Amino acid sequence: MTGITGLSRKNSFVLTIRDTDEAAAALRQALANASPEERPGLERAVALVESTAGATETRLRARWVRSRLAAAGFTGDVGSVAAVKALRQAEPRLSLLAAVQLQKEAVAHPE
């Protein structure tokens, strides 16, 4: 799970919260006790969780920005002023400073 906090206009920081370690451990435990029929799906789930667990906080914030822009219907250049505007419309509590910083991270880490 990824959560973004610190979105108030008085705060310009964004904290990434992840619990992928717990999810990966739970999946590995389920895999250890799985029937032969369940193993392929659980092996795939473990691989997916472990592949995203190594993502940096910056990359996760960049993904979050792109997902918020997509949810808002924004299809333009992520590096544009319009993208900052769309991001702030999608997340009204986001300060201008935080939105610009998040935009820079999204530009620096394209998918």
C-alpha positions in Angstrom: 0.0 0.0 0.0 1.3 3.5 -0.8 -0.2 6.4 1.0 0.6 10.1 0.6 0.4 12.3 3.6 1.4 15.9 4.4 -0.9 17.3 1.7 -2.2 20.3 3.7 -1.4 23.8 2.4 0.7 24.4 5.5 2.9 21.3 4.8 4.9 20.8 1.7 6.2 17.4 2.4 5.1 14.1 1.1 5.7 10.9 3.1 5.4 7.5 1.4 4.0 4.7 3.5 4.5 1.1 2.4 3.7 -2.2 3.8 5.1 -4.4 1.0 7.4 -6.2 3.4 4.5 -7.5 5.4 2.5 -8.4 2.2 5.6 -10.3 0.8 6.0 -12.2 4.1 2.4 -13.2 4.2 2.5 -14.3 0.6 5.7 -16.3 1.2 4.0 -18.0 4.2 0.9 -18.8 2.1 3.2 -20.2 -0.6 5.0 -22.4 1.8 1.6 -24.0 2.8 0.0 -23.9 -0.6 -1.5 -26.8 -2.5 0.0 -27.6 -5.9 -3.0 -25.9 -7.5 -2.5 -22.7 -5.6 1.3 -22.5 -6.1 1.5 -20.9 -9.6 -0.7 -18.0 -8.6 1.0 -17.4 -5.3 4.4 -17.6 -7.0 3.4 -14.9 -9.4 2.0 -12.8 -6.5 5.2 -13.1 -4.6 7.2 -12.1 -7.7 5.0 -9.0 -8.3 5.2 -7.8 -4.7 9.0 -8.3 -4.5 9.5 -6.5 -7.8 7.7 -3.4 -6.5 9.2 -3.6 -3.0 12.5 -2.4 -4.3 11.1 0.8 -5.8 12.5 4.0 -4.3 10.2 6.5 -2.5 10.9 8.9 -5.3 9.7 6.4 -7.9 6.6 5.6 -5.9 5.7 9.3 -5.6 6.3 9.6 -9.4 3.9 6.7 -10.0 1.4 8.3 -7.6 1.5 11.6 -9.5 1.0 9.8 -12.8 -1.9 7.8 -11.4 -3.6 11.0 -10.0 -3.2 12.8 -13.3 -4.6 9.8 -15.2 -7.5 9.6 -12.8 -8.2 13.3 -13.4 -8.2 12.6 -17.2 -5.0 14.6 -17.8 -3.2 13.4 -20.9 -0.7 16.2 -21.6 2.9 16.7 -20.7 3.7 15.8 -17.1 6.3 18.6 -17.1 3.8 21.3 -18.0 2.2 24.0 -15.9 -1.1 22.3 -16.9 0.0 19.1 -15.1 0.6 21.0 -11.9 -2.8 22.6 -12.2 -4.4 19.2 -12.9 -2.6 17.6 -10.0 -3.7 20.3 -7.6 -7.3 20.0 -8.9 -7.1 16.3 -8.3 -5.6 16.8 -4.8 -6.9 20.2 -3.6 -5.0 19.9 -0.3 -1.7 19.7 -2.1 0.3 22.9 -1.8 1.8 24.5 -4.9 5.3 23.8 -3.6 4.5 20.1 -3.0 2.8 19.8 -6.4 5.8 21.2 -8.2 8.2 18.9 -6.3 6.1 15.9 -7.1 5.9 17.0 -10.7 9.7 17.2 -10.9 10.0 13.7 -9.5 7.5 12.4 -12.0 9.4 14.0 -14.9 12.7 12.6 -13.5 11.3 9.1 -13.3 9.1 8.3 -16.3 7.4 4.9 -16.3 
